[in-house]
Each structure stands twice: as structure tokens, then as C-alpha cells.
């Protein structure tokens, strides 16, 4: 059994982001299905993992210093995985010792989140999921 669990709904674009990072890094994980349509992200059990009731959530039994770690938010999970598994698979971030490269990377990530990703997903939900 994998020491890494990822909770999410297969329709969630944010889960897809995390799954892409896991695939690029070749990381073994267990997917724990959470149905958004059944509001499983609002159950007391799930809210213990993420009080905001959002997916995805990652649970790493082998987190820092051997202690379990629970993270929410696809980009936070992605950064954690990219750094933890730095030497595995595809490099997904610039070298942390290069502050200019990290600055450019952060700038691009924030611009994508604020100006492209979030608005695009909001439009997709209105157009394809709510009708």
C-alpha cells in the first residue's frame, strides 16, 4: 500500500493537476475517491483533513521528519511533491538555489492561478456542470 494518499473527485481539474505531478515524478499513490456530487467533501471525516471541504487533499504518511503530513490545495501539494521527490522523474521546478529562477517560476504560477486557471474553471463550472 502506498504511503501517499490523494483524496479527490475524478472530475476535479485540481485533482488532475496533482495526478499529473505524480505521473511525471513516477510516484506511487492511493487515490481515495471523494464524490463532489454526493457532497462527500463536507462529511465530518473529510473536514478533519481539510476544514474548507475542498479537494484535492494529500496525506503523506512519510512526511517531514517521518511525521504524517496533510496538505490541501493542488499547487501546494504539487510544490511539496516536486521538492520531496526532486531527483525522481521530470524536474518540475527550477533549482531552489537560483532565486531569480524561483522568482520567475512563482510569478508565472501566481499569474496562471489568478488570471487564467481560476477564471477558466469558474466559466467551465457555469457552462458545463451547473446546467
C-alpha positions as CSV (number, residue, x, y, z in Angstrom):
1,X,0.0,0.0,0.0
2,X,1.3,3.5,-0.9
3,X,2.3,5.8,1.9
4,X,0.8,8.6,-0.1
5,X,-3.0,9.1,-0.4
6,X,-4.7,11.6,-2.6
7,X,-8.4,12.4,-2.0
8,X,-10.4,13.8,-4.8
9,X,-13.1,13.6,-7.4
10,X,-12.2,12.4,-10.9
11,X,-14.0,15.4,-12.4
12,X,-11.9,17.9,-10.4
13,X,-9.4,19.8,-12.6
14,X,-7.4,20.4,-9.4
15,X,-7.1,16.7,-8.8
16,X,-5.8,16.4,-12.4
17,X,-3.0,18.8,-11.6
18,X,-1.8,16.7,-8.7
19,X,-2.1,13.5,-10.7
20,X,0.0,15.0,-13.5
21,X,2.8,15.8,-11.0
22,X,2.5,12.3,-9.5
23,X,2.8,10.8,-13.0
24,X,5.7,13.0,-14.1
25,X,7.6,12.0,-10.9
26,X,6.6,8.4,-11.1
27,X,5.2,8.5,-7.5
28,X,3.1,5.6,-6.3
29,X,-0.1,6.7,-4.6
30,X,-3.5,5.6,-3.5
31,X,-6.4,7.6,-4.9
32,X,-9.3,7.9,-2.4
33,X,-12.4,8.8,-4.3
34,X,-14.4,11.8,-2.9
35,X,-17.7,12.4,-4.8
36,X,-18.4,16.1,-5.0
37,X,-21.9,15.4,-6.3
38,X,-22.6,13.4,-3.1
39,X,-21.0,16.2,-1.0
40,X,-18.6,13.7,0.5
41,X,-16.1,16.6,0.9
42,X,-18.4,18.0,3.5
43,X,-18.6,14.9,5.8
44,X,-17.1,15.3,9.3
45,X,-14.4,12.7,8.4
46,X,-13.2,14.7,5.4
47,X,-13.4,18.0,7.2
48,X,-10.9,16.7,9.6
49,X,-8.4,16.5,6.7
50,X,-9.5,19.8,5.2
51,X,-11.7,22.2,7.2
52,X,-12.6,24.1,4.0
53,X,-14.1,21.0,2.5
54,X,-12.2,21.2,-0.8
55,X,-10.4,18.6,-2.9
56,X,-7.7,17.6,-3.5
57,X,-6.1,16.7,-0.2
58,X,-2.9,14.8,0.1
59,X,-2.0,12.6,3.1
60,X,1.7,11.6,3.2
61,X,2.3,9.1,6.0
62,X,6.1,9.6,5.4
63,X,6.2,13.4,5.7
64,X,8.9,15.6,7.0
65,X,10.9,14.0,9.9
66,X,8.9,10.8,9.4
67,X,5.7,12.5,10.6
68,X,2.4,12.4,8.7
69,X,1.6,15.5,6.6
70,X,-1.8,16.6,5.3
71,X,-1.9,19.3,2.6
72,X,-4.7,20.8,0.7
73,X,-4.6,23.0,-2.5
74,X,-3.4,21.5,-5.7
75,X,-0.5,23.9,-6.2
76,X,0.8,23.5,-2.6
77,X,0.6,19.7,-3.0
78,X,2.4,19.9,-6.3
79,X,5.2,22.1,-4.9
80,X,5.6,19.7,-2.0
81,X,5.8,16.7,-4.2
82,X,8.2,18.3,-6.7
83,X,10.6,19.2,-3.8
84,X,10.3,16.0,-1.9
85,X,10.9,13.9,-5.0
86,X,13.4,16.3,-6.5
87,X,15.6,13.6,-8.1
88,X,12.7,11.4,-9.4
89,X,11.2,11.7,-12.9
90,X,10.9,15.1,-14.6
91,X,12.2,18.2,-13.0
92,X,9.2,20.4,-12.4
93,X,10.7,23.4,-10.7
94,X,13.8,25.4,-11.0
95,X,16.8,24.8,-8.8
96,X,16.0,26.3,-5.3
97,X,19.5,27.8,-5.2
98,X,18.6,30.1,-8.1
99,X,16.5,32.9,-6.5
100,X,15.8,34.6,-9.9
101,X,14.5,31.3,-11.4
102,X,12.4,30.7,-8.3
103,X,11.0,34.3,-8.6
104,X,10.1,33.8,-12.3
105,X,8.6,30.4,-11.5
106,X,6.5,31.9,-8.7
107,X,5.4,34.8,-10.8
108,X,4.2,32.5,-13.6
109,X,2.5,30.2,-11.2
110,X,0.6,33.0,-9.5
111,X,-0.3,34.7,-12.8
112,X,-1.7,31.4,-14.0
113,X,-3.7,30.9,-10.8
114,X,-5.1,34.4,-10.6
115,X,-5.7,35.3,-14.2
116,X,-6.1,32.1,-16.2
117,X,-6.7,28.9,-14.1
118,X,-9.3,30.0,-11.6
119,X,-11.4,32.1,-14.1
120,X,-11.3,29.4,-16.7
121,X,-12.6,26.8,-14.2
122,X,-15.3,29.1,-13.0
123,X,-16.5,29.5,-16.6
124,X,-16.4,25.7,-17.1
125,X,-18.4,25.1,-14.0
126,X,-21.1,27.6,-15.1
127,X,-21.2,26.3,-18.6
128,X,-20.8,22.5,-18.3
129,X,-21.5,21.4,-14.7
130,X,-24.4,23.6,-13.4
131,X,-26.8,23.3,-16.4
